[in-house]
Amino acid sequence: MVRVTEQKLEPSEKGKGLFSYLLNQVESKIQQCDLLLQDVIPTQEHTQIVDITVPWVYTSASLLMHVPDESVNIYAVVKPFQWPIWVGLVISIVCVIFILYLLQRYFQENQLKTSSSLTRPRVKTLQTKAQGDAGPCPSNRLPFRIVAGAWSLAAFIFVQAYTSTLSTYVLTPINNPLVNSPYEIPEMKDVQLLGLHYHKDVILENFKKTGKCNLQLGKESLVNVMGSFALTKNSKYTTTVNRGLLEIIEAGLIDYWDVMLRPIPLQCLKNIGKDSNMLKLKSKKPPALTLKNLTGAFIILLLGFSLSLLAFLCEKIVSMPSRNRRRLMERAQMRLANKSANSFQEKV
């Protein structure tokens, strides 16, 4: 057995390659070997310089990427509706607030005009109040009620539709992979190729470190690959090695060794399977909905309560001067009314 450190197959002018150990290069003082236990792709160029065995592995080159994290629970609260709906909702809220503000300003001006007319003492009005014969006082806030009622009805329908869609997104989250096809990589600026690895080894190593299946393979393969061994050209062992590989493949030992030496956890099988050969795990019942799945809903609810509380405090702070003016005006009117009533009683 000869241990090597080279990674390239073909020798170059700058250095030797793995095929250098199979070629008859006595002058280079390279230790020779008869069999190269390295994945060699059977091509026409390779068959001209070495003997290629029957393929012992059939696989495909695919992309290894990170699994979407728990942020999908938050995105499930935001993504049920497209952005035009959220823009329309914000615009409608602003319009309702603006309309209510205009109505309030309009009724405040009418109230000021009415209160200014009350500064003149009227005996008939005082007599009516004194006798307790006041008629019904109709409400002047009907426009407020119409706008608020229409908005409440629309909000109720919106909440019902949103709740049903939210339940679907939370119960069956859609974890879209970063890349669906290798041909999308040139068009994506936020995806980078880091290296070439044996994907199952990387997935298993990451699972042992984190205890989670954080990596997955792309749905679409890039290219199908066959792996063979290489021997010296016209080697007397080529037929024997081919016969042994065929017997091993027929007995299923290669798949058995792959499962035994690279045991992929059950929860990670769905991340490495393809549509044709993916192992379907049978579950007796669907996974239960936990508070962890509702993380996004609680965040949005907390954000709504915070904004409502902030708006309430701002409204209170802004309305403090107007409330003080209204309170002073009511006191002045009460004093004027009391003076008018006293002068009227003295005259009587």
Secondary structure, DSSP 8 states (H G I E B T S, - for coil): --------SS--SSS--GGGGTS--TTTT----SEEEEEE---HHHHHHEEE----EEEEE--EEE---TTHHHHHHHTTS-HHHHHHHHHHHHHHHHHHHHHHHHHHHHHHHHHHHTTS--HHHHHHHHHT-------S-HHHHHHHHHHHHHHHHHHHHHHHHHHHHHHS-----S-SSGGGGGG-SS--------HHHHHHHHHHHHSS--EEE-SS-SEEEEEEEEEETT-TTHHHHHHHHHHHHHHTHHHHHHHHHS---GGGHHHH--TTT------SS-----TTTTHHHHHHHHHHHHHHHHHHHHHHHHHHHHHHHHHHHHHHHHHHHHHHHHHHHHH-
